[in-house]
Amino acid sequence: MERKKRAVIAEKKRINFNNPNLGKITPIAEYLDDHYESLSNENFCETNEIFITGNYLNAIDEKFRDAEFFKIHVHENSQFSENNLESDGSPRCKYVANGWDIERLTPKDIVQVITIDEIPNPNSRFISSDNLPSTSYIYLAATNSFIRIGPFKWVACEGGYNINFIDAPFPVSKNLPNYHVFKFDASQFANSIYYTENYVFVYNMNDIHNKAEFYDYSSDENVVKYFIEQTNLCSLKNERTQLVVLEAANSNMRCVSFKSLMIINKLSKFL
């Protein structure tokens, strides 16, 4: 009889140095019906590990960095019993999988929440950290705050990583204004956020974004770029004319193309 498989979010743990095709990974969460459940040694396996029976090196270790999340389909170890130990006396893993059973998560499957002291200035967008995020997109939260903003994509750099707007928006009923992200109170979406010992993640993002507020995260460069685009749409190519319209736009928004609240609020700094 075919053994029932479970789809688990996991991260790599360690390779077997005697046989690099073998290794172990750490389970993080499992999707059950309409929510994620955090996995631990209390509700999954005493070892809090999954044994990889083959293709660990080429399918996992070489393709995923430390702490990067992936999905894998696991099944119960046919050799497992409560008193069945490994040769070194350690507990035997209750669940096993092959490296080929792995799937790379899409950026919109789950999104990690990164808690930092304060939201980075939009003109720098740099986060200092020794650890890189576990997912392709992230939300940001200031320490001791329920407010989340995002999502952002990120790129690793020396001393941490830089954040920026995502390339493809989520399919929601309302469109984000230029250079904005979503802002929401996590306490209002308990059914779309799950917590583990070390991580916080968001799923069901479409529902959240349909109810979220907009958050202006425009940099000075974004404001100038948007202004130039709009003056060009108004057929104002001359730089002197653009400056005149900039001042007029800041006072009474005569050009119909200047309808972004972001521009109204931020144009004054350039005058």
C-alpha positions as CSV (number, residue, x, y, z in Angstrom):
1,M,0.0,0.0,0.0
2,E,1.3,3.4,-0.9
3,R,2.3,5.4,2.1
4,K,0.6,8.8,2.6
5,K,2.8,11.8,1.9
6,R,2.9,15.0,3.7
7,A,3.8,18.4,2.1
8,V,6.2,20.1,4.4
9,I,8.1,23.5,4.4
10,A,11.7,22.8,5.5
11,E,15.2,24.1,5.4
12,K,18.4,22.1,5.0
13,K,20.3,21.1,8.1
14,R,23.4,19.0,7.4
15,I,24.9,16.7,4.9
16,N,26.3,13.2,5.7
17,F,30.0,13.6,5.2
18,N,30.6,9.9,4.8
19,N,27.9,9.8,2.0
20,P,27.0,13.2,0.6
21,N,23.9,11.7,-1.1
22,L,22.4,11.4,2.4
23,G,21.5,14.2,4.8
24,K,19.0,15.7,7.1
25,I,16.6,18.7,6.9
26,T,14.6,20.6,9.5
27,P,10.7,20.7,9.1
28,I,9.2,24.2,9.6
29,A,5.5,24.0,8.9
30,E,2.8,21.9,7.1
31,Y,-0.2,23.2,5.2
32,L,-3.4,21.6,6.6
33,D,-6.7,22.4,5.0
34,D,-6.7,26.3,5.1
35,H,-3.8,27.1,7.4
36,Y,-0.2,26.3,8.2
37,E,0.8,24.5,11.4
38,S,4.2,24.9,12.9
39,L,6.1,21.6,13.2
40,S,8.3,20.6,16.1
41,N,9.5,17.6,18.1
42,E,6.2,17.6,19.9
43,N,3.9,17.2,16.9
44,F,6.0,15.8,14.1
45,C,9.1,13.7,15.1
46,E,11.2,13.5,18.3
47,T,14.3,14.3,16.3
48,N,12.7,17.4,14.6
49,E,14.5,16.2,11.5
50,I,13.7,14.5,8.1
51,F,16.1,12.0,6.8
52,I,17.0,12.3,3.1
53,T,17.6,8.9,1.6
54,G,19.3,10.0,-1.6
55,N,20.3,13.0,-3.8
56,Y,20.9,15.3,-0.9
57,L,24.1,16.9,-2.4
58,N,22.8,17.7,-5.9
59,A,19.1,18.3,-5.2
60,I,19.3,20.2,-1.9
61,D,22.8,21.2,-0.7
62,E,23.9,22.7,-4.0
63,K,20.6,24.4,-4.9
64,F,19.6,26.0,-1.6
65,R,21.5,28.3,0.8
66,D,21.4,27.9,4.5
67,A,18.0,29.0,6.0
68,E,16.3,29.1,2.6
69,F,12.9,27.5,2.6
70,F,11.6,24.8,0.2
71,K,8.7,22.4,0.0
72,I,9.3,18.7,0.2
73,H,6.9,15.6,0.2
74,V,7.8,13.2,3.0
75,H,6.4,9.9,4.1
76,E,6.7,7.8,7.2
77,N,9.9,5.7,7.6
78,S,9.0,2.0,7.1
79,Q,11.8,1.2,9.6
80,F,10.6,3.5,12.2
81,S,9.4,2.4,15.7
82,E,9.4,4.3,19.0
83,N,12.3,2.2,20.3
84,N,14.2,1.8,17.0
85,L,17.5,3.8,17.3
86,E,20.2,4.6,14.8
87,S,23.6,2.8,15.1
88,D,25.0,5.7,17.2
89,G,22.1,5.4,19.7
90,S,20.3,8.5,18.5
91,P,16.6,8.4,17.8
92,R,15.6,7.4,14.2
93,C,13.7,9.9,12.0
94,K,10.0,9.2,11.7
95,Y,9.8,10.8,8.3
96,V,12.0,10.4,5.2
97,A,12.2,11.7,1.6
98,N,14.4,11.7,-1.4
99,G,16.1,14.9,-2.7
100,W,14.0,14.6,-5.8
101,D,10.9,15.1,-3.8
102,I,11.7,18.7,-3.3
103,E,9.9,21.8,-4.8
104,R,11.2,25.4,-4.9
105,L,8.7,27.8,-3.3
106,T,7.3,30.5,-5.5
107,P,7.7,34.1,-4.2
108,K,4.0,34.3,-3.4
109,D,3.6,31.0,-1.5
110,I,4.7,32.3,1.8
111,V,6.4,35.6,2.8
112,Q,8.6,36.0,5.8
113,V,8.1,38.9,8.3
114,I,11.4,40.5,9.2
115,T,11.4,42.4,12.5
116,I,13.9,45.3,12.7
117,D,14.4,48.3,15.0
118,E,13.0,50.7,12.5
119,I,11.8,50.7,8.9
120,P,14.8,51.7,6.6
121,N,14.7,55.1,5.0
122,P,13.3,54.8,1.4
123,N,16.4,56.6,0.1
124,S,18.7,53.9,1.4
125,R,16.5,50.7,1.6
126,F,19.4,48.8,3.3
127,I,18.9,46.3,6.1
128,S,22.0,45.4,8.2
129,S,21.9,41.7,9.1
130,D,24.0,38.6,9.5
131,N,21.1,36.5,8.3
132,L,19.4,36.5,4.9
133,P,15.6,36.0,4.7
134,S,14.2,32.6,4.1
135,T,11.8,33.6,1.4
136,S,12.1,35.6,-1.9
137,Y,9.7,38.3,-0.7
138,I,9.5,39.8,2.8
139,Y,7.3,42.1,4.9
140,L,8.9,44.5,7.4
141,A,7.8,45.1,11.0
142,A,9.3,47.5,13.5
143,T,10.1,46.0,16.9
144,N,7.0,45.7,19.2
145,S,4.6,46.7,16.5
146,F,1.8,44.8,14.9
147,I,2.1,46.9,11.7
148,R,3.5,45.1,8.6
149,I,4.5,46.8,5.4
150,G,5.5,45.1,2.1
151,P,6.0,42.9,0.3
152,F,9.5,43.7,-0.8
153,K,12.1,41.7,-2.8
154,W,15.6,41.7,-1.6
155,V,19.2,41.3,-2.8
156,A,22.1,40.3,-0.7
157,C,25.0,42.7,-0.3
158,E,27.9,43.2,2.1
159,G,26.7,43.4,5.7
160,G,23.0,42.6,4.9
161,Y,20.6,43.1,2.0
162,N,18.9,45.8,0.0
163,I,15.1,45.9,-0.4
164,N,13.0,47.1,-3.4
165,F,9.5,46.9,-4.8
166,I,8.5,43.5,-6.2
167,D,8.5,43.0,-10.0
168,A,5.0,41.5,-10.4
169,P,2.1,42.7,-8.2
170,F,-0.2,40.3,-6.4
171,P,-3.6,39.9,-8.2
172,V,-5.8,42.0,-5.9
173,S,-9.0,44.0,-6.4
174,K,-7.2,47.3,-5.9
175,N,-4.0,48.5,-7.5
176,L,-1.1,50.0,-5.6
177,P,-0.2,53.6,-6.5
178,N,3.3,54.1,-7.8
179,Y,6.0,53.5,-5.3
180,H,3.7,52.2,-2.6
181,V,3.5,49.0,-0.7
182,F,0.7,47.5,1.5
183,K,0.4,48.2,5.2
184,F,-1.7,46.1,7.6
185,D,-2.2,45.3,11.3
186,A,-1.1,41.7,11.8
187,S,-3.5,41.3,14.8
188,Q,-6.4,41.6,12.4
189,F,-5.2,38.7,10.2
190,A,-4.5,35.9,12.7
191,N,-5.8,33.3,10.2
192,S,-3.2,34.4,7.6
193,I,-0.1,34.5,9.8
194,Y,1.7,31.7,11.5
195,Y,4.5,31.7,14.0
196,T,7.3,29.3,14.7
197,E,10.0,29.4,17.3
198,N,12.3,31.3,15.0
199,Y,10.2,32.7,12.2
200,V,7.0,34.6,11.4
201,F,5.3,34.1,8.0
202,V,2.4,35.4,6.1
203,Y,0.2,33.5,3.6
204,N,-3.1,34.2,1.9
205,M,-1.7,37.5,0.9
206,N,-4.5,38.3,-1.6
207,D,-7.0,38.5,1.2
208,I,-4.7,40.7,3.3
209,H,-3.9,43.1,0.5
210,N,-7.6,43.6,-0.5
211,K,-8.2,44.9,3.0
212,A,-4.8,46.6,3.7
213,E,-3.9,50.3,3.5
214,F,-1.4,51.8,1.1
215,Y,2.0,52.9,2.4
216,D,4.1,55.5,0.6
217,Y,7.7,54.2,0.3
218,S,8.9,56.5,-2.5
219,S,12.5,57.7,-2.5
220,D,13.5,61.1,-3.7
221,E,14.6,59.5,-7.0
222,N,11.2,57.9,-7.4
223,V,9.5,61.2,-6.9
224,V,11.7,63.0,-9.5
225,K,11.3,60.1,-11.9
226,Y,7.5,60.2,-11.6
227,F,7.4,63.9,-12.0
228,I,9.4,63.8,-15.2
229,E,7.2,61.0,-16.6
230,Q,4.1,63.0,-15.9
231,T,5.4,66.3,-17.4
232,N,6.3,64.3,-20.5
233,L,2.8,63.0,-20.7
234,C,1.7,66.6,-20.5
235,S,4.0,67.4,-23.4
236,L,6.3,69.5,-21.3
237,K,9.7,68.6,-22.5
238,N,11.7,71.7,-21.6
239,E,13.4,71.6,-18.3
240,R,12.5,75.2,-17.4
241,T,8.9,74.6,-18.2
242,Q,9.0,71.4,-16.1
243,L,10.2,73.4,-13.1
244,V,7.4,76.0,-13.5
245,V,4.9,73.2,-13.7
246,L,6.5,71.5,-10.7
247,E,5.8,74.6,-8.6
248,A,2.3,75.0,-10.0
249,A,1.6,71.3,-9.4
250,N,2.7,71.7,-5.8
251,S,0.3,74.5,-5.2
252,N,-2.8,73.6,-7.2
253,M,-2.1,70.5,-9.3
254,R,-3.2,72.1,-12.6
255,C,-2.0,69.2,-14.8
256,V,-4.5,66.4,-14.5
257,S,-1.8,63.7,-14.7
258,F,-0.4,64.8,-11.3
259,K,-3.0,62.9,-9.3
260,S,-0.8,60.8,-7.0
261,L,-1.0,61.9,-3.3
262,M,2.6,60.9,-3.0
263,I,3.6,63.7,-5.4
264,I,1.4,66.3,-3.7
265,N,3.1,65.5,-0.3
266,K,6.6,65.3,-1.5
267,L,7.1,67.8,-4.3
268,S,7.7,70.6,-1.9
269,K,11.1,69.3,-0.9
270,F,12.4,70.0,-4.4
271,L,11.3,73.6,-4.5
